[in-house]
Amino acid sequence: MNIPTTPSTPLIESESAPDETMTAVVQDTYGAADVLELRTINHPRIAEDEVLVEVHAAGVDRGVWHLMTGQPYLIRIAGYGLRKPKNPTLGLDLAGRVVAIGADVTRFQPGDDVFGIGNGTYARYATAHQDKLAHKPQNATYEQAAVATVSGITALEALTKVGHLEAGQRVLIVGASGGVGTYAIQLAKALGAEVTGVGGPGSADMMHSIGADHVIDYTEEDFVNGQDQYDLILDIGGRNSISRLRSVLTPKGTLVIVGGEGGNRVTGGVGRQLRAMMLSPFIAQRLTTFISSEHYTNIERLAAHIERGDVVSTIGARFGLADVPVAMRHLESSGSNGKSVIVVRDTETK
């Protein structure tokens, strides 16, 4: 959330620091994409441990959709605003250039190119805590970096810290054609796994192109086929029952439930996650879930994979700042493979 700074807070600014106003996508209430408006607002003020970023591009993901709609209601209880958004400016992922830093910032200087997680990134400028940013990989464009953080670190943690993936294991990724899934395919391959991706219609070629050994179109084929079993399953935003997923898991395999889609308006998919964790201690299979850490150490791990060429962002659609409502409807319709990006500044220079 944006934290206003007092006039006495010392800042270090570059020559490109912004004027007092900017354009941004804002909402006064929770709801569907119709609540979003492009307005001229005051640019945000940074706290002592924050930086101000000139946003070049920003990512679109399900987390932003949840913040827009306020669903499940657990989000509101978690501190994002009970009746209306505490931060009216939408957006999380970003890539851009630092134009000002707070007095306590030690990791960045004005002029640094960065990517990571900010506050209200569907805007010309956004604030970000220094611990949620990393330097942008030189071999990634602003657009590629902008869509990477939320989905990329989620995939990386699911595979490594939570899934304990080992080279040679068979991995099933359900929801492999979406944001987290496209990173999970590439990272699992880089870590030496044999990867099967389950995606929607028309996604097979894309999943193969980014490294999947086997692909399944869920509209034509059931991954529960009575033949294949997997050492690790990532169920990304899925609605498959725990019993279905367990049926294709090896006797001592691991299921990682990523995201909380489905369920009701109050708890979303959390109920399924809780049932899996309650069952896990009583069986040989390991059933678990997690909340991704947004700390810069995880973002830097992802950046290292990007720099080595292990991961390239799969961008499915591009939208301008004025078209954010269209981008959110596009996300709702599951109409694209990979990640959608909001191009705030129309440049692809590195």
TITIKOL-102361 format. One record per residue (C-alpha): residue in three letters; x, y, z. Coordinates in pm, 1 decimal, decimal comma. Example, Ala and Ser with C-alpha at 12.3 -4.5 7.8 and 13.67 -1.06 7.14 Angstrom:
2
   rest         c1         c2         c3
    ala     1230,0     -450,0      780,0
    ser     1367,0     -106,0      714,0
END
This chain:
350
   rest         c1         c2         c3
    met        0,0        0,0        0,0
    asn      110,8      358,2      -56,0
    ile      251,2      518,3      257,6
    pro      251,1      899,2      245,4
    thr      571,2     1057,1      359,5
    thr      593,0     1374,5      560,0
    pro      745,6     1683,1      396,1
    ser     1053,3     1642,5      617,9
    thr     1138,0     1295,7      481,7
    pro     1465,9     1339,9      289,0
    leu     1464,9     1210,4      -68,6
    ile     1733,1     1163,9     -329,0
    glu     1588,4     1242,2     -669,8
    ser     1708,6     1214,8    -1028,3
    glu     1662,0     1487,7    -1286,4
    ser     1367,5     1289,0    -1426,6
    ala     1168,1     1298,5    -1103,2
    pro      799,1     1356,3    -1184,1
    asp      574,6     1656,3    -1159,6
    glu      304,3     1658,2     -895,1
    thr       37,1     1478,6    -1100,1
    met       21,5     1166,9    -1317,1
    thr     -225,5      938,8    -1494,0
    ala     -324,7      617,5    -1318,5
    val     -592,3      347,4    -1318,5
    val     -799,2      383,4    -1000,8
    gln    -1112,7      241,8     -841,4
    asp    -1337,3      385,7     -571,7
    thr    -1506,0       55,8     -490,2
    tyr    -1463,8     -318,3     -537,1
    gly    -1619,7     -476,9     -841,2
    ala    -1575,1     -593,6    -1198,5
    ala    -1358,6     -414,0    -1454,8
    asp    -1624,7     -144,8    -1495,9
    val    -1515,7       12,2    -1164,6
    leu    -1175,2      104,2    -1312,2
    glu    -1111,3      458,2    -1438,5
    leu     -812,7      635,3    -1589,5
    arg     -763,3      957,9    -1393,9
    thr     -511,7     1229,7    -1321,4
    ile     -403,7     1202,0     -957,0
    asn     -122,9     1321,4     -734,3
    his      186,7     1108,7     -773,1
    pro      266,9      890,8     -469,4
    arg      507,0      993,4     -194,8
    ile      765,6      746,9      -76,2
    ala      848,6      639,2      276,5
    glu     1207,9      625,1      397,2
    asp     1251,3      258,7      295,2
    glu     1078,5      294,4      -43,4
    val     1174,8      398,2     -393,8
    leu      975,8      584,1     -656,4
    val      973,6      403,3     -990,6
    glu      903,3      548,9    -1332,6
    val      686,4      261,5    -1454,9
    his      759,1      137,3    -1807,7
    ala      538,7     -173,3    -1793,7
    ala      325,2     -366,6    -1546,3
    gly      194,4     -723,4    -1529,4
    val     -158,0     -865,4    -1518,2
    asp     -230,5    -1161,8    -1290,6
    arg     -505,7    -1321,2    -1084,4
    gly     -383,5    -1148,8     -769,0
    val     -466,3     -810,7     -922,6
    trp     -811,0     -942,4    -1018,8
    his     -872,8    -1041,4     -655,4
    leu     -770,7     -693,6     -536,4
    met     -999,9     -532,7     -794,9
    thr    -1303,7     -741,4     -699,5
    gly    -1231,5     -775,7     -327,8
    gln    -1297,1    -1149,4     -357,5
    pro    -1264,1    -1374,0     -175,3
    tyr    -1361,9    -1158,1      121,0
    leu    -1061,0    -1286,7      314,0
    ile     -861,6    -1031,6      113,4
    arg    -1056,0     -747,3      273,8
    ile    -1009,2     -892,1      620,8
    ala     -636,8     -928,7      550,1
    gly     -603,4     -550,2      544,8
    tyr     -671,5     -438,8      188,3
    gly     -985,5     -249,0      285,7
    leu    -1319,9     -377,3      415,5
    arg    -1565,1     -171,4      209,2
    lys    -1336,9      -22,0      -53,8
    pro     -971,2      -63,8     -155,4
    lys     -728,3       93,5       85,7
    asn     -506,6      169,9     -212,6
    pro     -733,5      288,1     -497,6
    thr     -457,8      250,4     -760,1
    leu     -444,2     -101,7     -905,8
    gly     -139,0     -310,2    -1000,7
    leu      143,5     -516,3     -843,8
    asp      408,9     -631,5    -1094,8
    leu      627,3     -364,3    -1251,2
    ala      947,5     -284,8    -1435,6
    gly     1093,7       60,7    -1474,6
    arg     1355,6      307,9    -1360,8
    val     1417,9      446,1    -1012,2
    val     1370,7      823,4     -999,5
    ala     1382,7      883,9     -624,4
    ile     1478,4      695,9     -307,7
    gly     1394,6      732,0       60,5
    ala     1659,0      814,9      317,8
    asp     1694,2      454,0      438,0
    val     1725,0      293,3       93,5
    thr     2064,4      128,9       42,6
    arg     2009,7     -116,3     -246,1
    phe     1922,5      127,1     -526,1
    gln     2008,9      465,3     -670,6
    pro     1819,0      696,0     -905,7
    gly     1867,6      571,8    -1260,6
    asp     1869,8      199,6    -1172,8
    asp     1650,5      -25,9    -1385,2
    val     1443,7     -249,8    -1155,7
    phe     1164,3     -503,8    -1156,1
    gly      954,3     -649,2     -879,5
    ile      639,0     -575,0     -681,9
    gly      511,1     -224,5     -622,1
    asn      206,3      -37,7     -495,7
    gly      -44,9       70,7     -759,7
    thr      166,0       -3,8    -1067,8
    tyr      -99,6       75,3    -1330,0
    ala       25,3      431,3    -1325,2
    arg      303,1      648,8    -1461,7
    tyr      484,7      627,1    -1127,2
    ala      459,9      383,5     -838,6
    thr      622,6      329,6     -502,0
    ala      787,9        4,3     -397,5
    his      960,4     -117,1      -83,7
    gln     1327,1     -175,3     -155,5
    asp     1297,3     -535,2      -29,9
    lys     1047,5     -617,7     -306,0
    leu     1269,7     -512,4     -596,2
    ala     1573,6     -642,1     -782,3
    his     1785,6     -501,9    -1063,3
    lys     1632,4     -579,0    -1402,4
    pro     1820,0     -847,4    -1597,2
    gln     1995,2     -683,3    -1890,5
    asn     1875,4     -951,3    -2131,9
    ala     1507,1     -882,8    -2050,9
    thr     1300,4     -596,4    -2187,6
    tyr     1086,4     -388,8    -1954,7
    glu      780,8     -579,1    -2074,4
    gln      938,9     -919,9    -2015,1
    ala     1057,9     -817,6    -1668,9
    ala      729,5     -650,1    -1577,7
    val      526,8     -970,5    -1598,3
    ala      785,2    -1194,6    -1432,5
    thr      790,3    -1136,0    -1059,5
    val      459,5    -1248,7     -908,5
    ser      419,3    -1551,0    -1136,2
    gly      788,2    -1633,4    -1159,3
    ile      870,9    -1641,5     -788,9
    thr      550,4    -1837,0     -723,1
    ala      656,7    -2103,3     -974,3
    leu     1012,4    -2110,0     -840,0
    glu      905,1    -2153,7     -477,5
    ala      644,0    -2414,3     -565,7
    leu      903,7    -2626,4     -743,0
    thr     1199,6    -2583,4     -508,7
    lys     1129,4    -2465,8     -153,4
    val      790,2    -2636,6     -135,0
    gly      798,9    -2915,4     -395,7
    his     1163,6    -3014,3     -333,6
    leu     1206,0    -3096,9     -701,3
    glu     1497,8    -3323,6     -791,3
    ala     1652,5    -3379,0    -1133,3
    gly     1499,2    -3672,7    -1316,8
    gln     1160,2    -3649,9    -1147,6
    arg      834,0    -3646,7    -1343,0
    val      636,7    -3325,1    -1293,5
    leu      273,0    -3257,5    -1384,5
    ile      174,2    -2891,2    -1412,1
    val     -201,6    -2836,3    -1420,1
    gly     -271,8    -2487,2    -1553,6
    ala       56,1    -2483,7    -1745,3
    ser      -50,5    -2239,1    -2016,8
    gly     -119,8    -1953,4    -1776,1
    gly      107,2    -1706,6    -1601,4
    val      257,3    -1920,4    -1325,4
    gly      244,3    -2230,0    -1544,9
    thr      462,3    -2092,6    -1823,6
    tyr      736,2    -2011,5    -1572,7
    ala      690,5    -2346,9    -1398,6
    ile      746,3    -2537,6    -1724,7
    gln     1069,6    -2353,4    -1799,6
    leu     1205,1    -2368,7    -1445,3
    ala     1122,3    -2738,0    -1404,8
    lys     1306,5    -2816,2    -1727,7
    ala     1604,4    -2607,4    -1617,6
    leu     1611,4    -2807,1    -1293,5
    gly     1622,8    -3136,6    -1483,3
    ala     1263,6    -3261,2    -1464,1
    glu     1049,2    -3440,8    -1721,0
    val      753,4    -3207,0    -1760,8
    thr      392,8    -3268,7    -1859,4
    gly      180,8    -2956,7    -1903,2
    val     -199,1    -2944,0    -1888,2
    gly     -346,9    -2641,8    -2063,4
    gly     -641,7    -2511,5    -2256,9
    pro     -732,2    -2529,8    -2625,7
    gly     -466,6    -2396,4    -2861,4
    ser     -187,8    -2396,0    -2601,6
    ala       -6,9    -2716,6    -2700,2
    asp      242,9    -2559,4    -2940,4
    met      326,8    -2285,0    -2692,7
    met      381,8    -2532,0    -2406,7
    his      606,6    -2746,5    -2626,8
    ser      798,6    -2437,7    -2740,8
    ile      894,2    -2343,0    -2384,8
    gly     1010,4    -2690,6    -2291,4
    ala      721,4    -2919,1    -2198,2
    asp      802,0    -3280,9    -2286,9
    his      434,6    -3379,3    -2299,1
    val      121,7    -3164,2    -2329,1
    ile     -245,6    -3232,6    -2255,3
    asp     -541,0    -3027,0    -2376,7
    tyr     -783,9    -3070,6    -2089,0
    thr    -1081,6    -3028,2    -2322,5
    glu     -976,4    -3333,8    -2523,4
    glu     -784,4    -3555,7    -2281,3
    asp     -796,8    -3639,2    -1910,3
    phe     -464,8    -3639,2    -1729,2
    val     -611,2    -3909,2    -1503,6
    asn     -559,6    -4189,1    -1754,6
    gly     -475,3    -4485,9    -1533,6
    gln     -122,2    -4506,2    -1674,4
    asp       91,6    -4206,0    -1584,8
    gln      205,0    -4107,7    -1236,2
    tyr      410,0    -3810,4    -1123,9
    asp      659,0    -3739,3     -847,2
    leu      546,7    -3377,2     -817,1
    ile      219,7    -3211,0     -917,9
    leu      161,7    -2836,3     -927,8
    asp     -210,4    -2762,5     -940,5
    ile     -219,2    -2395,6    -1038,4
    gly     -546,5    -2218,3     -971,4
    gly     -721,9    -2545,1    -1047,1
    arg    -1049,9    -2692,4     -941,8
    asn     -955,6    -3060,0     -949,1
    ser    -1052,9    -3262,2     -646,5
    ile     -779,3    -3379,7     -414,4
    ser     -870,6    -3740,9     -487,3
    arg     -822,8    -3692,0     -863,8
    leu     -484,1    -3534,4     -812,8
    arg     -374,6    -3802,3     -566,6
    ser     -468,7    -4075,2     -815,3
    val     -185,7    -3969,4    -1049,4
    leu       65,5    -3897,4     -772,8
    thr      330,5    -4156,7     -690,8
    pro      288,3    -4328,7     -350,6
    lys      535,4    -4085,9     -189,4
    gly      491,7    -3796,0     -428,0
    thr      415,7    -3431,5     -350,3
    leu      112,1    -3223,5     -447,6
    val      151,7    -2844,9     -427,9
    ile     -172,4    -2647,2     -460,4
    val      -84,6    -2305,9     -603,7
    gly     -336,9    -2025,7     -575,2
    gly     -686,3    -2023,6     -434,1
    glu     -925,3    -2010,6     -726,3
    gly    -1273,3    -2157,5     -709,1
    gly    -1462,5    -2204,8     -384,6
    asn    -1700,6    -1944,8     -244,9
    arg    -1689,8    -1566,9     -216,6
    val    -1575,7    -1574,4      144,6
    thr    -1277,7    -1811,5      142,5
    gly    -1221,3    -1884,7     -227,5
    gly    -1021,8    -2202,8     -279,7
    val     -872,1    -2198,9       68,9
    gly    -1106,7    -2477,4      179,9
    arg     -954,1    -2723,7      -65,1
    gln     -605,3    -2625,8       47,7
    leu     -694,8    -2677,3      412,6
    arg     -847,0    -3019,3      341,2
    ala     -528,6    -3125,7      163,5
    met     -307,1    -3015,1      451,9
    met     -530,8    -3186,3      709,0
    leu     -514,1    -3513,8      516,1
    ser     -141,3    -3504,4      448,2
    pro      -14,4    -3620,5      793,7
    phe     -214,1    -3942,5      764,8
    ile      -88,8    -4062,1      425,6
    ala      246,8    -4132,0      261,1
    gln      186,6    -3870,2       -6,5
    arg      267,5    -3508,8       80,3
    leu      -12,0    -3257,4       14,9
    thr       68,3    -2893,3       73,6
    thr       27,3    -2530,1      -26,1
    phe      205,4    -2202,4       46,1
    ile      197,9    -1823,7       25,8
    ser      473,8    -1691,0     -196,9
    ser      739,8    -1472,8      -33,4
    glu      789,8    -1139,0     -207,1
    his     1137,7    -1084,0      -60,5
    tyr     1408,8     -966,2     -297,7
    thr     1615,1    -1280,9     -240,2
    asn     1349,5    -1478,1     -429,1
    ile     1328,3    -1214,1     -701,1
    glu     1707,0    -1226,6     -741,2
    arg     1693,8    -1606,5     -773,7
    leu     1441,0    -1562,4    -1053,0
    ala     1658,7    -1291,9    -1211,2
    ala     1952,6    -1534,6    -1217,3
    his     1744,0    -1786,4    -1413,2
    ile     1639,6    -1511,4    -1655,9
    glu     1999,9    -1400,9    -1705,0
    arg     2107,8    -1759,9    -1778,6
    gly     1833,6    -1792,8    -2037,9
    asp     1644,5    -2058,1    -1841,8
    val     1331,1    -1844,1    -1843,6
    val     1183,1    -1607,6    -2100,9
    ser      851,2    -1439,8    -2025,4
    thr      570,3    -1565,1    -2249,7
    ile      364,6    -1255,2    -2328,4
    gly       22,5    -1333,5    -2465,7
    ala     -132,3     -986,7    -2501,8
    arg      -34,7     -621,1    -2467,3
    phe     -256,7     -336,8    -2350,0
    gly     -213,0       35,6    -2295,2
    leu     -278,2      204,8    -1962,7
    ala     -620,9      323,7    -2080,9
    asp     -711,8      -36,0    -2170,5
    val     -660,4     -192,9    -1826,8
    pro    -1035,1     -271,4    -1796,1
    val    -1009,9     -463,3    -2126,1
    ala     -704,2     -646,9    -1993,4
    met     -891,1     -749,6    -1680,1
    arg    -1186,0     -881,1    -1882,1
    his     -939,0    -1066,9    -2101,0
    leu     -792,3    -1227,4    -1789,6
    glu    -1139,7    -1328,2    -1669,3
    ser    -1214,6    -1497,1    -1999,7
    ser     -887,2    -1695,0    -1992,0
    gly     -851,0    -1578,3    -2348,6
    ser     -472,3    -1578,6    -2375,1
    asn     -176,5    -1800,0    -2310,3
    gly      112,2    -1668,9    -2102,4
    lys      107,3    -1327,6    -1937,3
    ser      -65,1    -1005,3    -2038,9
    val      131,7     -683,3    -1997,8
    ile       28,7     -320,5    -1948,1
    val      258,3      -98,1    -2153,9
    val      280,3      227,4    -1961,0
    arg      561,9      383,1    -2163,4
    asp      569,7      272,9    -2524,5
    thr      933,6      169,8    -2547,7
    glu     1106,3     -166,8    -2555,2
    thr     1458,6      -38,3    -2493,1
    lys     1654,7     -237,5    -2240,7
END
